[in-house]
Amino acid sequence: MAKRRIRLGTALSLGGLVAAAPLAAACATGPSYEDWAATDGAAGSINLDEVQAAFKDSKSATDFERRVNEIYEGDGLVIIRASQDGNTLTLEGWEDLNGNNDIDEAQDDQLFSIVKGTNDEYDMRGHNTNGYYRSQFGAGNFLMTYMLISAMSPRGYYYSTPIGRGAEMRTQRTRYRQSSSYGRQVQRNSNFSRKQASFAGSRYQQAKSNVSSNRRTYQSARRTTGTFKNSNSVTRARSGSTRSFSRSGGGGGRGGGGGMKVLGPRF
């Protein structure tokens, strides 16, 4: 009888291991490439209405870049660059695809630009997959006023996100993405996508397929190496239709009629 019990226990243990094997394999697999590629973050899409609001409300360039990184859902940091060329001031936002905490035009992806010309209006444009977006708005915000005053110096104005701020910015963004505020931000991003799909129509759809060559290289490399499985992008299709929320390791939250699902290792 003892031998029988031992055999039965052994059989149960082996059976448990066999049953657990597919689950362990699934946990190790992570999200599919198609899941990741369907996210706004993988495509380089950003809520430019909220970027414009951040531009108007920010008190400094660092304040603006912090807020833009809260809005954006991609894995790379958004790096800011602002410069003067004669009477024109231009502010740009790029996703740092190669992760070197600096703008490298040969490898990174431009998301947007804001240009202040000789008049008192600002011209904001989306680039690449955001190319459907264009908005003009009036002067009066603190950030551009600060830039204009700084431009009065003999050398003009220039700002680029300091390379040394990269680690700090990633830490700030990680904390933010673990908060309920991020859930509410994602819901607003989803609403923005739906509004633009309706408002811009075919122009919106065409822009969504206008992924830059730098981003295509980035996507292909992440697919080949499998690093897309470690993504922290939100699993929300570009139409904003998928909004169930879960996060590995806790944190996150719900907001405004829906939540989000965060990609990453399943366990």
C-alpha positions in Angstrom: 0.0 0.0 0.0 2.9 2.4 0.8 4.4 1.8 -2.6 1.1 2.5 -4.2 0.7 5.7 -2.3 4.2 6.7 -3.4 3.5 5.9 -7.0 0.2 7.9 -6.8 1.9 10.9 -5.2 4.6 10.7 -7.9 2.0 10.5 -10.6 0.2 13.5 -9.2 3.4 15.5 -9.0 4.3 14.7 -12.5 0.8 15.4 -13.7 1.0 18.8 -11.9 4.2 19.6 -13.7 2.8 18.6 -17.1 -0.3 20.7 -16.5 1.8 23.7 -15.3 4.1 23.5 -18.3 1.8 25.3 -20.8 1.0 28.0 -18.2 4.7 28.5 -17.5 5.4 28.7 -21.2 2.6 31.2 -21.7 3.9 33.4 -18.8 7.4 33.3 -20.3 6.1 34.2 -23.8 4.8 37.7 -23.0 2.7 39.7 -25.4 2.7 39.0 -29.1 4.4 41.3 -31.6 1.0 42.1 -33.1 -0.3 43.2 -29.6 2.6 45.5 -29.2 2.6 46.8 -32.7 -1.1 47.8 -32.4 -0.4 50.2 -29.5 -0.1 54.0 -30.0 3.2 53.9 -28.3 4.7 51.4 -30.7 3.5 53.5 -33.7 4.6 56.9 -32.2 1.2 58.4 -31.8 0.6 61.0 -29.1 -2.3 63.1 -27.8 -1.3 66.4 -29.3 -4.3 68.3 -27.8 -2.9 67.5 -24.4 0.7 68.4 -25.6 -0.6 71.8 -26.6 -2.3 72.2 -23.2 0.9 71.3 -21.5 2.8 73.8 -23.6 0.4 76.5 -22.5 0.5 75.6 -18.9 4.2 74.7 -18.3 6.4 77.1 -16.4 9.7 75.8 -17.8 11.1 73.5 -20.5 11.7 70.8 -17.9 8.1 71.1 -16.7 6.9 70.7 -20.3 9.1 67.6 -21.0 8.0 65.9 -17.8 4.3 66.4 -18.7 4.8 65.3 -22.3 6.3 62.0 -21.0 3.3 61.5 -18.8 1.0 61.9 -21.9 3.0 59.6 -24.2 2.5 55.9 -24.0 5.6 54.6 -25.8 8.7 53.0 -24.3 11.2 55.6 -25.2 11.5 59.0 -23.6 10.3 62.1 -25.4 13.3 64.4 -25.7 12.7 68.2 -26.2 14.7 70.6 -28.3 14.0 74.3 -28.8 16.1 76.7 -30.8 16.0 80.2 -32.5 16.6 80.8 -36.1 16.4 84.6 -36.8 12.9 85.6 -35.6 11.6 82.1 -35.6 11.5 79.9 -32.4 11.0 76.2 -32.9 10.3 73.6 -30.2 10.4 69.9 -31.1 9.5 66.6 -29.4 11.3 63.4 -30.4 11.0 59.8 -29.1 14.5 58.6 -28.1 14.3 55.3 -30.0 18.0 54.4 -29.5 17.9 55.2 -25.7 20.9 57.4 -25.6 19.0 60.3 -23.9 19.8 62.6 -26.8 18.1 63.5 -30.2 19.7 61.6 -33.0 17.9 62.5 -36.2 19.3 59.4 -38.0 17.7 57.0 -35.5 15.0 58.8 -33.4 11.4 59.7 -34.4 10.0 63.3 -34.4 6.5 63.4 -32.9 5.6 67.1 -33.1 6.9 70.7 -33.5 5.7 74.1 -32.3 6.9 77.1 -34.3 6.6 80.8 -33.2 7.1 83.1 -36.3 7.2 86.8 -36.7 3.5 87.2 -35.7 1.9 86.3 -32.4 0.6 82.9 -33.5 2.1 79.4 -32.9 1.9 76.7 -35.5 1.8 73.2 -34.0 2.2 70.2 -36.3 2.4 66.5 -35.9 5.0 64.5 -37.7 5.1 61.0 -39.2 2.2 59.0 -37.7 0.9 62.2 -36.2 1.1 64.0 -39.5 -2.7 64.5 -39.7 -2.5 67.1 -36.9 -2.1 70.8 -37.3 -3.2 73.6 -35.0 -2.7 77.3 -34.7 -3.1 79.2 -31.4 -2.3 82.6 -30.0 0.4 83.9 -27.8 0.4 84.4 -24.0 1.7 81.2 -22.4 4.6 81.4 -20.0 6.9 78.9 -21.7 7.2 80.6 -25.0 7.4 84.0 -23.3 10.4 82.7 -21.3 11.9 81.4 -24.6 11.4 84.8 -26.3 13.0 86.7 -23.4 15.9 84.3 -23.4 16.3 84.7 -27.2 17.1 88.4 -26.6 20.6 87.4 -25.6 23.3 87.8 -28.3 23.6 84.1 -28.8 19.8 83.6 -29.1 17.9 80.7 -27.5 18.7 77.0 -27.4 17.5 74.2 -25.2 17.8 70.4 -25.4 16.9 67.9 -22.7 20.2 67.3 -20.8 21.5 63.8 -21.3 22.1 63.4 -17.6 18.3 63.9 -16.9 17.4 60.6 -18.7 17.6 58.4 -15.6 15.6 60.9 -13.5 12.9 61.3 -16.2 12.5 57.5 -16.5 12.1 57.2 -12.7 9.5 60.0 -12.8 7.6 58.3 -15.6 7.7 54.9 -14.0 6.1 56.3 -10.8 3.5 58.1 -12.9 2.6 55.0 -14.8 2.0 53.1 -11.6 -0.6 55.7 -10.5 -4.3 56.0 -11.2 -3.5 59.3 -12.9 -2.0 57.3 -15.8 -5.2 55.4 -16.2 -7.1 58.6 -16.6 -4.5 59.9 -19.0 -4.8 56.9 -21.2 -8.6 57.3 -21.3 -8.2 60.9 -22.5 -5.7 59.6 -25.1 -8.3 57.1 -26.3 -10.9 59.7 -26.5 -8.5 61.9 -28.5 -7.8 59.1 -31.0 -11.5 58.5 -31.6 -12.2 62.2 -32.1 -9.3 62.6 -34.6 -10.4 59.5 -36.5 -13.8 61.1 -36.9 -12.6 64.6 -37.5 -9.6 64.1 -39.8 -11.1 61.0 -41.6 -8.9 59.7 -44.4 -6.1 62.1 -43.5 -5.9 60.5 -40.1 -5.9 57.0 -41.5 -3.2 57.8 -44.0 -1.0 59.4 -41.4 -1.3 56.3 -39.2 0.4 54.3 -41.9 3.1 56.9 -42.4 5.6 55.5 -40.0 9.1 56.9 -40.3 11.9 54.8 -41.6 13.6 55.2 -38.2 10.6 53.8 -36.4 10.3 50.9 -38.9 13.9 50.0 -38.1 13.2 50.3 -34.4 10.1 48.1 -34.7 11.9 45.5 -36.8 14.8 45.3 -34.4 12.5 44.8 -31.4 10.7 42.1 -33.2 13.9 40.3 -34.2 15.3 40.4 -30.7 12.0 39.8 -28.9 12.5 42.9 -26.7 9.0 44.1 -27.5 7.9 41.5 -25.0 9.3 43.7 -22.2 7.3 46.7 -23.4 5.4 48.9 -20.9 3.2 50.3 -23.7 -0.5 50.3 -23.2 -2.5 47.6 -25.0 -4.9 50.0 -26.7 -5.5 49.7 -30.4 -5.1 53.0 -32.3 -8.8 53.3 -32.5 -9.0 53.3 -28.7 -11.3 50.2 -28.6 -9.5 48.1 -26.1 -9.4 49.5 -22.6 -9.3 46.6 -20.0 -6.7 47.3 -17.4 -4.1 45.0 -15.8 -0.6 45.6 -14.6 2.1 43.1 -13.7 3.5 43.9 -10.3 0.6 46.0 -9.1 -0.2 49.7 -9.4 -2.3 51.4 -12.1 -5.9 52.4 -12.0 -9.1 53.0 -13.8 -10.6 56.2 -14.9 -13.4 57.8 -16.9 -15.3 54.9 -18.5 -12.5 52.5 -19.0 -9.0 51.4 -18.0 -6.0 50.0 -19.8 -3.9 46.9 -20.1 -0.2 47.3 -19.8 2.1 45.2 -21.9 5.1 43.5 -20.2 6.1 40.1 -18.9 3.0 38.4 -17.8 4.5 37.2 -14.5 
